[in-house]
Amino acid sequence: MGQIILRLDRVMADRKISLNELSEKVGVSNVNLSKMKNGKISAIRFSTLEAICDALDCQPGDILEYRKD
């Protein structure tokens, strides 16, 4: 079975946006965004994903990657 990899850190670096700035724009706590950035979550709400994509001007596929093992 494959694995979903979160690439939020890469997209944030490309956009030169800090965790604090993204947190303010998205309305999600720094702690939760940090967990997402480090791949320590098992689920994400579509509304959160939409807000992140809107703030970073990206597509879900830029943040999420499926890797077959």
ZAPA-772528 format. One record per atom (N, C-alpha, C): x, y, z; chain. Coordinates in nm, 3 decimals. Example, Ala and Ser with C-alpha at 12.3 -4.5 7.8 and 13.67 -1.06 7.14 Angstrom:
BEGIN
> 1.319/-0.569/0.780/A .
> 1.230/-0.450/0.780/A .
> 1.320/-0.330/0.780/A .
> 1.285/-0.225/0.708/A .
> 1.367/-0.106/0.714/A .
> 1.290/0.003/0.787/A .
This chain:
BEGIN
> 0.083/-0.119/0.000/A .
> 0.000/0.000/0.000/A .
> 0.088/0.125/0.000/A .
> 0.041/0.228/-0.067/A .
> 0.118/0.351/-0.080/A .
> 0.106/0.442/0.041/A .
> 0.159/0.561/0.022/A .
> 0.166/0.657/0.132/A .
> 0.147/0.798/0.076/A .
> 0.072/0.881/0.151/A .
> 0.055/1.021/0.115/A .
> 0.164/1.101/0.186/A .
> 0.239/1.178/0.111/A .
> 0.346/1.262/0.164/A .
> 0.301/1.408/0.156/A .
> 0.316/1.480/0.266/A .
> 0.282/1.623/0.268/A .
> 0.405/1.704/0.228/A .
> 0.386/1.793/0.134/A .
> 0.494/1.879/0.084/A .
> 0.471/2.026/0.119/A .
> 0.400/2.050/0.227/A .
> 0.369/2.187/0.268/A .
> 0.496/2.268/0.291/A .
> 0.596/2.207/0.351/A .
> 0.722/2.278/0.378/A .
> 0.786/2.328/0.249/A .
> 0.784/2.246/0.147/A .
> 0.844/2.283/0.018/A .
> 0.769/2.399/-0.047/A .
> 0.635/2.391/-0.045/A .
> 0.554/2.497/-0.107/A .
> 0.570/2.627/-0.028/A .
> 0.574/2.618/0.104/A .
> 0.594/2.738/0.186/A .
> 0.730/2.801/0.155/A .
> 0.832/2.722/0.140/A .
> 0.965/2.773/0.109/A .
> 0.967/2.839/-0.030/A .
> 0.901/2.776/-0.127/A .
> 0.893/2.833/-0.261/A .
> 0.823/2.969/-0.261/A .
> 0.721/2.982/-0.175/A .
> 0.642/3.106/-0.168/A .
> 0.701/3.206/-0.068/A .
> 0.806/3.163/0.002/A .
> 0.871/3.248/0.104/A .
> 0.771/3.299/0.207/A .
> 0.695/3.206/0.264/A .
> 0.596/3.241/0.364/A .
> 0.627/3.165/0.493/A .
> 0.616/3.234/0.605/A .
> 0.647/3.173/0.733/A .
> 0.525/3.097/0.787/A .
> 0.550/3.015/0.885/A .
> 0.444/2.940/0.952/A .
> 0.344/3.036/1.016/A .
> 0.395/3.140/1.081/A .
> 0.307/3.238/1.146/A .
> 0.219/3.311/1.044/A .
> 0.278/3.350/0.934/A .
> 0.203/3.422/0.830/A .
> 0.095/3.332/0.770/A .
> 0.130/3.207/0.741/A .
> 0.032/3.114/0.685/A .
> -0.078/3.086/0.786/A .
> -0.042/3.072/0.910/A .
> -0.139/3.048/1.017/A .
> -0.243/3.160/1.022/A .
> -0.198/3.283/1.013/A .
> -0.288/3.398/1.015/A .
> -0.380/3.399/0.894/A .
> -0.326/3.370/0.776/A .
> -0.405/3.372/0.653/A .
> -0.507/3.260/0.649/A .
> -0.472/3.143/0.703/A .
> -0.556/3.025/0.692/A .
> -0.652/3.011/0.810/A .
> -0.613/3.066/0.924/A .
> -0.697/3.052/1.043/A .
> -0.680/2.919/1.113/A .
> -0.561/2.862/1.101/A .
> -0.526/2.735/1.166/A .
> -0.409/2.764/1.259/A .
> -0.409/2.701/1.375/A .
> -0.304/2.729/1.473/A .
> -0.166/2.690/1.421/A .
> -0.064/2.757/1.475/A .
> 0.075/2.725/1.440/A .
> 0.106/2.578/1.468/A .
> 0.055/2.529/1.580/A .
> 0.081/2.389/1.620/A .
> 0.029/2.294/1.514/A .
> -0.095/2.314/1.469/A .
> -0.152/2.224/1.369/A .
> -0.082/2.237/1.234/A .
> -0.047/2.358/1.195/A .
> 0.027/2.375/1.070/A .
> 0.166/2.313/1.079/A .
> 0.228/2.324/1.193/A .
> 0.359/2.264/1.213/A .
> 0.351/2.113/1.199/A .
> 0.246/2.053/1.255/A .
> 0.227/1.908/1.240/A .
> 0.208/1.871/1.094/A .
> 0.132/1.953/1.021/A .
> 0.113/1.926/0.878/A .
> 0.245/1.939/0.804/A .
> 0.318/2.044/0.836/A .
> 0.447/2.070/0.769/A .
> 0.544/1.955/0.791/A .
> 0.538/1.894/0.908/A .
> 0.629/1.784/0.941/A .
> 0.571/1.645/0.914/A .
> 0.452/1.641/0.852/A .
> 0.391/1.514/0.815/A .
> 0.341/1.433/0.933/A .
> 0.304/1.498/1.042/A .
> 0.262/1.429/1.164/A .
> 0.110/1.422/1.178/A .
> 0.037/1.430/1.067/A .
> -0.109/1.422/1.073/A .
> -0.157/1.302/0.993/A .
> -0.278/1.259/1.020/A .
> -0.334/1.145/0.947/A .
> -0.455/1.185/0.864/A .
> -0.502/1.309/0.880/A .
> -0.618/1.357/0.805/A .
> -0.611/1.509/0.791/A .
> -0.682/1.559/0.691/A .
> -0.693/1.704/0.671/A .
> -0.833/1.733/0.617/A .
> -0.896/1.835/0.671/A .
> -1.027/1.877/0.622/A .
> -1.012/1.944/0.487/A .
> -1.110/1.921/0.400/A .
> -1.106/1.988/0.269/A .
> -1.107/2.139/0.287/A .
> -1.182/2.190/0.384/A .
> -1.187/2.335/0.405/A .
> -1.049/2.390/0.441/A .
> -0.972/2.314/0.519/A .
> -0.836/2.356/0.554/A .
> -0.746/2.351/0.432/A .
> -0.756/2.244/0.355/A .
> -0.678/2.229/0.233/A .
> -0.710/2.342/0.135/A .
> -0.838/2.375/0.121/A .
> -0.879/2.484/0.033/A .
> -0.819/2.617/0.079/A .
> -0.823/2.643/0.210/A .
> -0.768/2.768/0.264/A .
> -0.617/2.777/0.242/A .
> -0.548/2.665/0.260/A .
> -0.403/2.662/0.238/A .
> -0.371/2.687/0.091/A .
> -0.444/2.619/0.003/A .
> -0.422/2.638/-0.141/A .
> -0.450/2.782/-0.183/A .
> -0.554/2.842/-0.124/A .
> -0.587/2.981/-0.155/A .
> -0.474/3.074/-0.107/A .
> -0.426/3.053/0.015/A .
> -0.321/3.138/0.073/A .
> -0.189/3.124/-0.002/A .
> -0.159/3.002/-0.048/A .
> -0.031/2.977/-0.115/A .
> -0.042/2.983/-0.268/A .
> -0.163/3.007/-0.318/A .
> -0.187/3.011/-0.463/A .
> -0.131/2.885/-0.530/A .
> -0.181/2.771/-0.483/A .
> -0.132/2.643/-0.536/A .
> -0.248/2.545/-0.550/A .
> -0.220/2.430/-0.601/A .
> -0.316/2.321/-0.616/A .
> -0.291/2.217/-0.507/A .
> -0.394/2.137/-0.471/A .
> -0.373/2.031/-0.371/A .
> -0.257/1.937/-0.407/A .
> -0.240/1.911/-0.535/A .
> -0.131/1.825/-0.581/A .
> 0.007/1.881/-0.556/A .
> 0.015/2.012/-0.533/A .
> 0.144/2.073/-0.498/A .
> 0.182/2.041/-0.354/A .
> 0.082/2.015/-0.271/A .
> 0.102/1.991/-0.128/A .
> 0.103/1.842/-0.095/A .
> 0.020/1.766/-0.167/A .
> 0.006/1.623/-0.140/A .
> 0.070/1.541/-0.251/A .
> 0.142/1.439/-0.212/A .
> 0.206/1.351/-0.308/A .
> 0.178/1.207/-0.268/A .
> 0.140/1.124/-0.365/A .
> 0.117/0.982/-0.338/A .
> 0.240/0.904/-0.381/A .
> 0.291/0.825/-0.290/A .
> 0.410/0.744/-0.317/A .
> 0.378/0.597/-0.297/A .
> 0.397/0.518/-0.402/A .
> 0.379/0.373/-0.392/A .
> 0.500/0.311/-0.327/A .
> 0.477/0.221/-0.235/A .
> 0.590/0.151/-0.171/A .
> 0.631/0.029/-0.249/A .
